[in-house]
């Protein structure tokens, strides 16, 4: 069986559309069973990804209900061919109550049917049945009769038969994707310096830049940043490559934007920098639309990529451009100690969740639901720990302390023992978890695949590999792939098409094998030589780079490998010691085994496959505790150069356990700080010296969508409130944007104003309501006062009049227009 059962379809049929009722035992059981079925869906998707898209990724939300808490009629997973694939388009596999087993290319992410992108997709897809060129369906019975490997085989065949393919669908949909200027610029904002820089642009600056970027993108060109200064390049640049294939032009300038061409385009001069004017952009748009001639090496099967889909390129003009790649990688590593600070409502909680996942995984999902799911999984794995500081929080809770411990014996008295605190617990976990990101594991077929399991006398190639401490590959033909240009996957494919197979795709077996063997495989990676589909006969460590040596019997491609373990005169050991299922049929395959530690006993002198995975300790409200009391001697260990294994490593002896203790270098400390509670200036100086501080300021522009929904000019409302608060108190006591972002109507805005914003402002001024009234525009549109009667007998006392202040039950229709009063209009884009 494939893991799916008729029961899963019965549950989908029975409960689809029903709102989840946790008090109903039948619904609760159905929910749990459908959650378990997602493990089958995930295994299906992962197996397909490994077969077809080894550098891609699978995304799945293991939740059988919608956001409205209604049971879905389907069960599915997304497969993205590459890490840079657009988030709106994926291969999807799953089961459906209505259609059975489904395999298709589909738009994802909640696009509505009337969206131009979705409409263009419908034209390509046609009917939603087997007549569609990008949809394959199996009936329930057909699918349930297959084993999981057979289901994977059917899926792989279906995907290979799709015409148009993924890249063609992507290209067509991009023609219908109409990004407004802000959506387009968001693709560039991953570089903070650029995001900050463009805030000073005029409307004309923004319009010209966006026109230029659209024209380049429509022409199939990539756009990317370099890591120095504010420069944007367009041309051809493959994801993962250090340098571009070719550059058409570079946009320069902090004050006056200019463009410099490096490749001919129409009649525009290649030499010199041209001011970025409307006339020049007109010419560029026309020339790019006329399909200019670019080198063949620039041609790809995909559309152009945006900067957030490409790594930042190091500038060749930068004096430090020749820095060691390892040092450069270290420089890009997230800081170990960070504090996110800002006034209430600026998104610190969301930013913390996003930052934790980025630290642990290297990137974070774009969808909020997927981000929360991944964050929760990382917490379940123990890689993220969350603690909130408060006034009574102490060293005993944070590091270690003596606590009462109940005895396991029923009649025994309580005893005192040393209990580790939160930082000690996560530090110990951080040291133990092995990481697969540095040392990867490759399955390798060495010798004729038809002769797996034979003795060395009938397999001289395998014997030569073991005796000569190398790995030999018979795929990739007799072409010498040593030249640096073959660092580029497209260059490998083009050469293979030219010399060997003119119809070869990017997934051709020889192309994939030589690419993995030559480029993806690195020194230090682990190689497992397969012995059939379920056994392995050698385990080694890659010690050399790719070499070409012509041989009469083939096997021209070679890498030096130190073989830690091998067998010759018997069959190999079962692969089940470190993985589930069978070895992949491809000659070179990057593996993600379920139990990599199972290989450690085969690796002499290696007690773990790499360093440890990143872990994060989140300290919420870090400014509300007595830092010196809570952290004690750990304040010294926080510094990066004093961490375990660092140049100036420091170990302290803990006072209760008497153990020597260090902080590992893979433990990140991420704090949050509400500046309305306490200014940075009041923080412990030792803490300020050891943390990187990142300000989370109110961002009125993020309220543009809410403005359209509610009819209230929320960006200007927020600017007006904050300018007055900064004038009357300071910038630490502003109002954040987060409280207003989810508002759907004017009533929602009124509710947030009445129950959150106005009470917070009153707290800022210690109930001095005259100042509250001033911040709200100085009128009675939000708060009103009524004079209090003088108590009997005090009529002759001379004193100030006293008032009762109340928040109005209903705000006047023009209340927000009066509040704005023209203030702050210069700070918000239209």
C-alpha positions, 0 to 999 in steps of 0.5 A: 500500500502507498500509505493512503487508505480508503479511510482517508477519503471517507474522512475527506468526504464526510467532513469537508466544509464542516466547521471544526468542533473540538467537543465532538469526539468524531471530529477530533478523531478525524482531525488527528487521522487527517493530520497523520495522513499528511506524513504520507503526502509529505513523503510522496512530495519529498520523494518526487523532489529528490528524483526531479528537483534535488535543489528544490524544496517542499512546503506543506502545512499539516493542517486539514482545516482552513483558516476559517476552521472548516475541514478541507476537501483535499490534502496536498503539498507544494513542490518548488523546483528551485529555491528561487522559484516564485512562491505563487507557482508550484507542482502540487500533489495530493488527494481530493474527496472530489477527484482522487489523486491529483498531480498538477502545476498550479498557482498557490497562495490564495490567488482569487479567480479574478486575479489576472495571474489566475486567469492566465493560468486557467487559459494554460490549464484548460479543463481541470481533468486529464485533458489538461496538459498540466494536470494528471488525475488518478481515481481513488481505486487506481491510486490506492492500488499503487505502492508509494514508490509506484505512486512516485514513479507515476508522478515523476512520469506525469511531471516529465510529460507536462507540456508546457513545463514549469518554466514555460508556465512561469514565463507566461504568467509573468507576462500577466503579473502586474506589480505596482511600484511598491510591490516591485520595490519590495523585491529590492528591499532585502538590502537594508541600505537600498530600502533606506536609500529609496525613502528619499526618492521623489515620485519621479525617481521611483517611477523611472526606476520601476519602469526600467526594472519592469522593462529589464524583467520583461526582457528576461533579464535578472536584476540584483544588488552588489554588496557595496554602495547602492548599485543595481545590476541587470543582465544574467546571473544564476542563483548560487553563482558568485559572479554574473554570466553577463552584465547589461547595465549598472544603475549607480548613484545616491543623489543623481541616478545614472546608468552605465552600459557594459553591453550594447543596447540599440544606439545607447553608448556603452562608455560613460554614465548616462543620467536616468531621464524619462527620455533615456528610459523611453529608449531603453524600454523600446530597445528591450521590447525589440528583442535585442541580441544578447550572447547565447550564454545569457539565455535561460528557460526561466523568466528574469529573477528579482534581487530577492531571488538572487544572492548579493554579488561581490563588487570587483571594484571593492578593495576587499573583493578578494576576501576568502570565501569562508571569511565572507560567509562568516561576515554574513552570519547573523550576529549572535546577540541582538536586541530588537527595540521600539515602541509598542505595536511595531511588529517586534513579535512577528520580527522575532518569529521571522528572525528565529526561523531565518537563523535556524534555517537560513531563510524564512517562509513568506506566508505568515501561516507557514512561518508560524508552523515552522517556528512551532516545529523548531520550538518542538525540536528544542532549537528555540527557547522562549523566556520573558524577563520580569522584575522578580526573575533571577539567576536561578531561573536563567542559569541554574539554582537549587530547587526542591526535587520530588523523590521517585519513592512514594514515602521519601521526603523532598530533597534539594538539587541543582536544576539547570536554568533555561540558558544552560538547558538550551546550551547543552542541546545546542552542542548535541544536535548534528548539522547536515548543512556543512557535511552533506551526504552523497550516494554514488554509484561506482562501477557498472550499475548492472554488476552491483554486488559482485566481487572486485575481480569482476568490478575492477573500477570499484577496486581501483577506487578503493585502492587509489583513494578516489571516486570515478564517474562514468557519466558526463561523457569524455568531456573535460569539465575542469574549466571554470565556466562549468561552475554554471549549470546552464553552461554544462547543459549547453555543452552536453547539448552541443556535443552529446544530446541536442534534446537534453533537458536540465534533468538529463542524467549525465548533466545532473550527475556531472554537475553534482560530482563536479560542483555540488560535491565539496571537500569534507562531504561524505560519499556512500557507495551503493551496493544495489538499491538497499545496501552500501559497500563503502563510506568515505570523505571527499578530500579533493576537487574535480579532475579529468583523466581520459581512460579507454574504458570511460570513467574519465571523471575523478575526485580524491576520496579517503575511504573510511570503510569498505567491503569487498568479498561480501555484500554491503551493509543494509542502508537501513542503518541510516536511512529509510527506503531505497537508494535513488537510481541516479548515479550521484544523488544528494541524500537527506537520511532520516538517521545520519548518525547511523553513519558515524560508526563507519567514519573513523575519527569523526564523532559528528558529521559537522558542527551543531545546528543554530539554536535561539534563546528569545528573551522577551522584555529583556529590559524589565529585569535586573540584568546583572542579577539575572545573568551573573558571570554569563555576561562575560560569556556572551561576547562572540570572541569569548564563546566556546572554541573562539579565539578568546574562549572563556569558561566559568565555574558555576556556583551551585553545580561547580561545573565549568560552563561556556556558551556555544557559538551556535547559540543566538540570543535574541532579545526584545525591548519595549522602549515605552517601558525603559530607554536604552540609555537606562540599560546595563552598560555591559549589556549594551556593549555586548548586543547589537541593537536594531530599532523597530520604528513605526512604519506608516506606509505599511498601512496603505492596504488598510487605508483602502479597506477602511476609508481612513487615511491611517498612514497620516493618522499614525504620523500625526499621533507620533509627531505629537507624542515625540514632541511632548515626550520622546520617540520611545513613546510612539504608537506602532503600526501593527495594531491597525494593520488588520483593520477591515472597516472604520468600525475596526479602526474606532475599536482599536483607537478606543480600546488600545491607542487612547488608553496607552496615550493616557498611560504615557501622560499619567492620565493628564487628559489635556495632553491626550486631547492635544495628541488626538488633535486638540478637539472633542472628536475623540475625548470629551470633558464635563466639569465636576460640581463643587462639593457642598461647603467648598463653594468659596474655595478658589482653585482650578476647575476639575473635569471628568474625561471620557472617551466618546462612545461614537467618534464623529465622521470627520474625527480622523480628518481633524486629527490629521490636521495636515501634520506629517504629510511630508513623511508618508508616500501617497 
